[in-house]
Amino acid sequence: MIVVDRAIKVYESRGEKITALREVSLRVPKRSVYTIMGPSGSGKTTLLNLIGGIDKPTAGTIIVDNINVSSLTGEDLRKYRLHKIGYVFQSYNLVPTLTALENVLLPMTLAGRPDRERALDLLRQVGLEGLEKRFPEELSGGQQQRLAIAVALANDPPVIIADEPTGELDLATGERIVRLLLDQRDRHGKTVLITTHDPRVARMTDKVILLEDGRILGEYEPSKIHDIAGGTATGEVSAERVIVEYIKKRLAELGEEMRRLADAFARGEVDPDTFEEKYRELKTLQKAFQAELSRLGAGPEAL
């Protein structure tokens, strides 16, 4: 179980204090998959870093698998990161000079128990059998993300945290990544916490937590979200309205990102291939949010 109790995180930059998290509290039960959604800068990655032991809260406590993470230091903190948490980073965090197999073996070696057969089995589980000798740059984006999951699972941690694991992937590949994480819950009893911008990813999980400006706006179960016009329970309608407002904001942000990208391309700051790739990614995500608005009974006329 993951328990975050009134966590506050304040950073200092050039003499200015920036509050990234504002008394955030949440509970993620064992054998569950939760999603955190929120706009850029809402505190999603900061929260994962606190849970992962990469950073410490300014105030509040973080409890993972009955361990007070916020009080760990030195060797205890190192052991926690190696054995209790599997962190799937947004940028994959793979070692470019190591093969796929060697990347999976690395955390095992650091823990003092390298196991080649287990590493090969993990690569098979994530669909990378036969690619053991490939270097990260020789793998596609989806393959690198699957390799990152295998690395996170290397020491069989009870908790997996994944920061935007589908952010740079196409729809089909993104769904495959999420199903890999769901499989860790179903077959191995893992607790999984995912951050995402994609409502399609959120609907595949057990519960969605909305985070904005460092505060939790609410939690809801995707299966209980009904059409706004037909919903009867006050809580459900309220949750839907929060989701609709969040999606509207994300659509506005995506539109602005697309405009900035087009301006950068017009100024010659972005090459054609990069422009096409990034624009296609943004357009795909935009369509996903528009489809989600329609599903909730708040189509384009609501924008």
Secondary structure, 3 states (H helix, E strand, C coil): CEEEEEEEEEEEECCEEEEEEEEEEEEECCCCEEEEECCCCCCHHHHHHHHCCCCCCCEEEEEECCEEHHHCCHHHHHHHHHHCEEEECCCCCCCCCCCHHHHHHHHHHHCCCCCHHHHHHHHHHCCCCCCCCCCHHHCCHHHHHHHHHHHHCCCCCCEEEEECCCCCCCHHHHHHHHHHHHHHHHHHCCEEEEEECCHHHHCCCCEEEEEECCEEEEEECHHHCCCCCCCCCHHHHHHHHHHHHHHHHHHHHHHHHHHHHHHHHHCCCCCHHHHHHHHHHHHHHHHHHHHHHHHCCCCHHHC
